[in-house]
Amino acid sequence: MKNIPCRVRNLAGDGLCRVDYCPDCTCFHLKLGYASLHLHPEAFLRLCATLNAALARFQRQEKLAGGPAALRH
């Protein structure tokens, strides 16, 4: 069995986080600092939904508490 490297296409990223996709292994490659995750599309979608829900809840709580909007892009 040959160990063929992934041919990733960058989808998004900045200095801290990067998201790539490899059509050969059909996985999303998520890099966050020194950590790297390879996720199948369904797992990636579930992770995105969970992170978006957490961010929305955090922003609602901050707004209700009158705190600073700590997370803005």
N, C-alpha and C positions, 0 to 999 in steps of 0.2 A: 504494500500500500504506500503510495507516494504522499508526502506531506506537502501539499500545494498551498502557498500563502494566499490569503484572501485578497481580492481586488476590490478594495473598498472605495465607495464614492462618498465624499463628505456632503452631509445634508445641512449641518449647522454646527456652530462652535464659537468659542471665545477662548480666552486664556485659561479658564478653569475647566470647562466642559466641552465635549465634542461628541457629535452623533454621526456615525458613518453607516452605510449599508453595503453589504456584499451580496451581489446577485448569485454568486456561485454557491455559498452556504446558506443563502436566504436568511441571514441574521442581521440584526441591527447591532452595531458595535458602539457601546456607550462608554466613554472614557470620562472619568471624573477624578481629577487629580492623578494619583498613582493607581487608582482602581480602574479595572476594565471589566465590563460585562458584555457577553454575547447573548443576545435575546432573540428568540423567534418572534415573528411579527405579532402574534396574539399576546405574548408576554409583554412586548414593548407597548402595545396599545393599553394593556391593563396598567402598566407602570405609569404611563402618561396620564391616564384617567385618575389614578390615585394621587399623583403629584398635583394635578390641577384641582382636585377636590380639597386637598390639604391647603393649598395656597388660597383658594376661595374662602375656606373656613377661617384661616389665619387673618385674612384681610377684613372679613366681617367682624371678627372679634376685636381687632385693632380699632376699627371704625367705631364700634359700640363703646369701647373703653376710652375712646378719645385719645388714644396713643398715636404716636407718629406712624405714618405709613412706611414701615421699615423696608418693605419689598416693593420697589418700583423699578420698571425698566427704563 
